[in-house]
Amino acid sequence: MKTTWLTNLLDLFFPHLCLACGENQLQGKAILCFSCQRKLPATEMHTMQENRFTDRFFGRIYLQAGAAMYHFKEGNQIQALIHQLKYKGKSRVGEKLGEAYGQLLTKSPFFSTIDVIVPVPLHPTKERKRGYNQSDYFAMGLAKTMQKPWLRKGLIRTKYGASQTQKTRLERYENVLQSFKVGQTTALKGKHILLVDDVLTTGATLEACATKILAVPNTKISIVTIAIAGTT
């Protein structure tokens, strides 16, 4: 009873807010209120060998499997969560989402042979400015529930460039292909790697990263992201 009273008092002065809508949550460690949880636009792509995610890479790279956890749209709960993750210092969003998605991926036959998890890296300058790499936290969460190792330095970003949101797919790919290098070749050799990022848009960055990984002998690649843009 005393604990409940103290918790309610702390919540009054230090409210634990839903990271999607900003409404107050009175107790617990959830990142979303119940209403926003019910509105999350899940894709169920992890249950399909071929889906809109894998279609993005058709003819570009060969994927063992690919999936996004949610659909990304302007104004939806996932956009709000990604914004909190990338720009508001809420690294726990990535970790919590990774833990949740990892539980689903462990039940999927398409992701059953994953050996190691590798996040898409930020350039060191950008990571210092942000304070962390959001994809690294997503990878940590996945690794925890999938019980697989994650390699923070599996890939290294060597080129610091401007935003690519206004570039075409081909321009993005040409720009980023030489921006990455493999950081831990021995640890990747002969493995089925799960490459992870926050949002799939055109796929140019993920394609470039996958290309570098697949140059390591006897590797296989699968990809997952928190969200995928442009599919409804």
FENMO-V125872 format. One record per pair of residues at least 12 apart in sequence whose ideal C-beta (glycine too) atoms are under 8 Angstrom apart, sorted by the first residue. I is the first residue (numbers start at 1). J is the second residue. Records with the same first field share a line. If there is no record, write none. Layout:
# FENMO-V125872
I->J, J
This chain:
# FENMO-V125872
7->26, 27
8->26, 27
11->24, 25, 26, 27
16->28
18->31, 32, 33, 36
19->31, 32, 80, 81, 84, 90, 93
20->32, 33, 36, 77, 80, 81
21->33, 35, 36, 77, 80
23->35
31->81, 90, 92, 93, 96
32->77, 81
36->77
39->76, 77
40->70, 77, 78
41->70, 71, 73, 76, 77, 78
42->69, 70, 71
43->67, 68, 69, 70, 71, 228, 231
45->66, 67, 68, 228
46->67, 101, 104, 105, 108, 110, 111, 224
47->108
48->67, 110
49->65, 110
51->66, 67
52->228, 231
53->66, 67, 68, 200, 223, 225, 228
54->66
56->200, 202, 203, 228
57->203, 206, 207, 210, 223
60->203, 207
61->207, 210, 211, 214, 221
62->214, 221
63->210, 221, 222, 223
64->110, 113, 192, 220, 221, 222
65->108, 110, 111, 222, 223
66->222, 223, 224
67->105, 108, 110, 111, 224
68->200, 224, 225, 226, 227, 228
69->97, 100, 101, 104, 224, 225, 226, 227
70->226, 227, 228
71->227, 228, 231, 232
72->199, 227, 228, 229, 230
73->229, 232
78->226, 227
81->93, 97, 226
82->198, 199, 226, 227
85->134, 137, 198, 226
86->130, 134, 198
89->131
91->131, 132, 134, 137
92->137
93->137
94->134, 135, 136, 137, 138, 140, 141, 198, 226
95->137, 138, 140, 141, 144
96->141
97->138, 141, 226
98->137, 138, 139, 140, 141, 142, 143, 144, 145, 196
99->141, 142, 144, 145
100->141, 145
101->141, 142, 224, 226
102->141, 142, 143, 144, 145, 146
103->145
105->142, 146, 224
106->145, 146, 147
110->222
111->146, 194, 222, 224
113->192, 220
114->146, 148, 192, 193, 194, 222
115->148, 191, 192, 193
116->148, 149, 150, 151, 154, 187, 188, 191, 192, 193, 194
117->139, 142, 143, 146, 148, 149, 150, 151, 193, 194, 196
118->139, 150, 151, 154, 155, 188, 193, 194, 195, 196, 213
119->133, 135, 136, 138, 139, 150, 152, 154, 155, 195, 196, 197
120->135, 155, 195, 196, 197, 205, 206, 209
121->133, 135, 136, 153, 155, 156, 157, 180
122->135, 157
123->157, 158, 159, 160, 161, 179
124->157
125->160
126->160
134->198
135->196, 197, 198
136->152
138->196, 197, 198, 226
139->152, 196
142->194, 196, 224
148->194
151->183, 184, 187, 188
153->183, 184
154->182, 183, 184, 187, 188, 193, 213
155->180, 181, 182, 183, 209, 212, 213
156->180, 181, 182, 183
157->179, 180
158->178, 179, 180, 181
159->176, 178, 179
161->175, 176, 179
164->176, 204, 205
165->201
167->204
168->202
169->202, 203, 204
172->202, 204, 205
173->204, 207, 208
175->204
176->204, 205, 208
177->208, 211
179->208
180->208, 209, 212
181->212
182->212, 213, 215, 216
185->216
188->213, 216, 219
189->216, 217, 218, 219
190->217, 218, 219
191->219, 220
192->219, 220, 221, 222
193->213, 219, 220, 221, 222
194->222, 223, 224
195->209, 210, 213, 221, 222, 223, 224
196->223, 224, 225
197->223, 225, 226
198->225, 226, 227
199->225, 226, 227, 228, 229
200->223, 225, 227, 228, 229
201->229, 230
206->223, 225
210->223
